[in-house]
Amino acid sequence: MHMNFCLDKARRLTHNNEYRLVYKHGKYEVGRMCVLYRMPVAKQSTRIGFCNRQKGWLCSGAQPS
């Protein structure tokens, strides 16, 4: 059985300013393997964004500056 986990573009965070908004106003949960940022928005469907670790960011759950 093949499972498809693709997200259509309407369900993804695609622009830098969208990520910055979530980092600035959202909350985050720290796991062993990743940090999950979340920000509920009324009357909008859930959107998801993925990013890889960037130079200068800490993996300990500290917010990026």
C-alpha positions as CSV (number, residue, x, y, z in Angstrom):
1,M,0.0,0.0,0.0
2,H,1.4,3.4,-1.0
3,M,0.6,6.4,1.2
4,N,0.8,9.9,-0.2
5,F,1.6,12.6,2.4
6,C,1.8,15.6,0.0
7,L,0.3,18.9,1.1
8,D,-1.3,21.1,-1.6
9,K,0.0,24.6,-1.7
10,A,-3.0,26.1,0.1
11,R,-2.2,24.0,3.2
12,R,1.5,25.0,3.4
13,L,3.3,28.1,4.7
14,T,5.2,29.3,1.7
15,H,6.5,32.7,2.4
16,N,9.2,34.0,4.8
17,N,6.8,36.5,6.4
18,E,4.3,33.7,7.3
19,Y,7.0,31.8,9.1
20,R,8.2,35.0,10.9
21,L,4.6,35.7,12.1
22,V,4.3,32.2,13.6
23,Y,7.8,32.5,15.3
24,K,6.9,35.9,16.7
25,H,3.3,35.4,17.9
26,G,3.0,31.6,18.1
27,K,3.8,29.1,20.8
28,Y,6.3,26.2,20.5
29,E,6.8,22.7,21.9
30,V,10.2,21.2,22.2
31,G,10.6,17.5,21.4
32,R,13.7,15.3,21.3
33,M,14.0,15.5,17.5
34,C,12.3,18.8,16.5
35,V,10.7,22.0,17.7
36,L,7.0,22.5,16.7
37,Y,5.7,26.0,16.4
38,R,1.9,26.6,16.3
39,M,-0.4,29.6,16.1
40,P,-4.1,29.1,16.0
41,V,-5.9,31.4,13.5
42,A,-9.7,31.8,13.7
43,K,-11.7,30.8,10.6
44,Q,-8.7,29.4,8.7
45,S,-7.9,25.8,7.9
46,T,-4.7,24.4,9.4
47,R,-1.6,25.2,7.5
48,I,1.8,23.5,7.9
49,G,5.4,24.6,7.3
50,F,8.6,22.7,7.5
51,C,12.1,24.2,7.7
52,N,15.5,22.7,8.3
53,R,18.0,23.9,10.9
54,Q,19.8,27.1,9.8
55,K,23.1,28.4,10.8
56,G,22.9,30.3,14.0
57,W,19.7,28.7,15.4
58,L,19.9,26.7,18.5
59,C,18.4,23.2,18.7
60,S,17.6,23.5,22.4
61,G,14.2,25.1,21.7
62,A,15.3,28.7,21.9
63,Q,13.5,31.0,19.5
64,P,15.4,32.3,16.6
65,S,16.5,35.9,16.9
